């Protein structure tokens, strides 16, 4: 466990590290950034899109800048985690994300993009309204195996509980073969509530693995995670 770890909300000064967090989380240990493959864009283009979107700080979906927590030690970035309450205002986060991303996409590639989106639905897990979503969990290599992720998860839940009074459960969707992340959540008390798998080889154009799981912990079990 790293001592003297400072955890705080992300600001516009942290956007470069938030983008690093998103990129490395999507790679899941591979060299593939799934969003770039799905939308047919370069890493540089995706970075520029994220920079513009994050600056807008639109709440309650994947790219909500204030929903990210930053972990630091002695002023050095250690890790980060994103979060939001699904459908906090009644609008699904997937709809928000699509609406915001659409203007940035190449109209000439929309047919191909729609085909890609249709294909990845085989691994798409729908977010549950009223559930706190954890996303883009990342620890830099030199700080791994030191309890950073568990501290970020706990602090993210606690901070969100202060903001929202109706968190029914906490969820995280991840690729099952990402064993470090998967095992870390299981140890914290998360359980598998949904699993999606595909044998379609085309899926490997977009993801390094072909099984995704939804892990969940209910409100009544949160005290054990937070305070034990």
C-alpha positions, 0 to 999 in steps of 0.5 A, spaced: 500 500 500 502 506 497 502 511 503 501 519 502 497 518 496 493 524 494 487 522 491 483 528 488 478 530 482 481 531 475 481 538 472 483 541 465 490 541 467 490 533 468 487 532 461 493 529 458 494 524 464 486 523 463 487 521 456 493 517 457 488 513 462 483 512 457 488 510 452 491 505 456 485 502 459 482 501 452 488 497 450 487 492 456 495 490 456 495 490 448 497 495 443 490 496 441 485 502 442 478 499 441 475 506 439 480 508 434 479 501 430 471 502 431 471 509 429 476 508 423 481 514 426 488 515 428 490 515 435 492 522 434 485 524 432 482 520 437 487 524 442 484 531 439 477 529 440 478 527 447 481 533 449 476 537 446 470 533 449 474 533 456 474 540 456 467 541 455 466 537 462 459 534 460 457 530 466 454 523 467 458 519 461 464 516 459 468 522 458 466 526 464 472 530 466 470 531 473 468 524 474 475 522 474 479 521 480 487 522 480 492 519 484 498 522 486 505 521 490 509 527 491 506 531 485 507 525 480 501 521 477 500 514 479 493 512 477 486 514 475 479 512 475 473 515 471 466 514 474 459 517 473 451 515 475 448 511 470 442 515 467 442 520 472 438 525 469 434 519 465 438 519 459 443 513 458 450 514 458 451 511 451 446 516 448 450 521 451 456 519 448 454 517 441 451 524 441 457 528 443 462 523 438 458 524 432 460 531 430 467 529 430 466 522 425 468 522 418 461 522 414 464 518 409 466 512 413 459 512 417 457 506 413 463 502 415 463 505 422 455 503 423 457 496 421 463 496 426 458 498 432 453 493 429 459 487 430 461 489 437 454 489 440 455 482 441 460 484 447 456 490 449 453 490 456 448 495 457 449 500 463 444 499 469 440 506 471 442 508 478 448 504 478 455 508 479 459 506 473 467 505 474 471 506 468 478 507 465 481 504 471 489 505 470 495 505 474 502 506 471 507 500 471 512 502 476 506 503 482 502 497 480 501 491 485 501 497 491 494 497 492 493 503 488 486 501 484 483 499 490 484 506 493 481 509 487 475 505 487 474 506 494 475 513 494 471 514 487 465 510 491 465 515 497 466 521 493 460 519 489 456 517 495 457 525 497 454 527 490 448 522 489 443 520 494 441 514 490 446 509 488 443 502 488 450 499 486 456 499 483 458 496 476 464 495 472 464 492 465 471 489 463 474 484 458 475 478 462 481 476 460 484 482 463 486 478 469 489 483 473 483 488 473 478 482 474 482 479 480 482 486 483 475 487 483 473 480 485 478 481 491 474 487 493 467 483 493 465 484 486 461 478 483 459 477 475 452 479 474 453 478 466 457 475 461 458 476 454 462 472 449 463 471 441 466 466 437 466 471 431 473 472 429 472 479 427 471 481 434 479 481 434 479 487 430 476 491 435 478 488 442 484 484 444 479 478 447 472 476 446 469 475 453 466 481 457 463 481 464 459 486 468 462 486 475 457 488 481 457 490 488 450 492 491 449 497 496 448 493 502 455 490 501 458 497 500 460 498 507 465 492 507 468 494 501 469 501 504 471 500 511 473 493 512 
